[in-house]
Amino acid sequence: MVGIATKGQLRMSFLRWALVLVPLIVLIGSLVGALSGSGDTSWYAALEKPSFQPPPYLFGIVWPILYALMSFALVNVIQARGSRWRGIAIGLFAAQLIVNLLWSPIFFGMHQVSFAFFWILVMIGLAVATTVVFARVRRIAAWLMLPYLAWIGFAAILNFEVDRLNPDAETLVVGATSTQI
């Protein structure tokens, strides 16, 4: 049978993709954050933070929402069969998501605050490119990426300030004791 899918079939396809990708991406993002000790370490607690640092609980609220919005954007792009930009858009999304997921282990796990700042700049570049290409596929997908772009821009400023306020952050050892004999 050759034909165009009905609106009901398209909605069901969108729903199936969303039911898989949204929880999967939110779960992966949350697990990576938790396993890298995002913000919940004695090392991070010992760092001086800028005055505009949001309360820690806010990150646990914002990131799942952002991952969900990004996932819905991806589902919209996946549904755009026939778009010549679709493959590139999906590839860029995957690249920026991988870079995103590696930021927490770099910053919180390895305590590489300076490197994490440059890493987040790469993330922003990939996220901007993803958003631009998403706009060529489906405008709604690009709109769904804008809160993420705003947040990682803010996160970059926050990362920069933490690095500036703590030049010794990479070598900071919390709770270390020494004994003189």
Steps between C-alpha positions, in 0.01 A plus 500: 500500500638836399359810663542780744458433870186631662513768769416231757789282385738795515383587853550139613847490348589826675360363826698175472826688436426740785413220742840344436733795450376746763536265800820351357679834455373636833614179673843499337554868583390449859716189545812666360443799727446281805795270428736794453389655830350813345509766767475253785864462595716641777736623227228711335367618837849631586520714187415867506192564285384817328216700656264399218544125562150347509408275793612140446147358486423714193744301284310181583180664378634680191709225340224236468274765344773601255573137409127445440475809276810391307350153460174639363704712258682187384173310457370782280810473283480120484140535379607727213557222251605634166687802634848513355629652828353226721810277513735789567265630771487163675879466479555846646251428776685179591836682499380785721327256737821298542698819568227606745510168684879517536504847657390384849769230529762752384390772742372308803674164460846605383489853653626647173325837530708682237474219245127472572458863401656438158296180473177691563596744223520203264161387633352844428641497147354157429167593660477817288581301185241239599238769557573667166470171313192403702343825376557386142319175576221615734476843661333361813809285560721810497264682739513203738881529508505868605457447878792255487716753315416767757578268791834376367594861425428579865687184604804615301500834683463316830784260408722796403432679829563187709830459316589867554412491871684170559828496308612199703176301452673218310741436788261565788487201734222518755530329833868421461682480828868508566699383793828647611742268665 
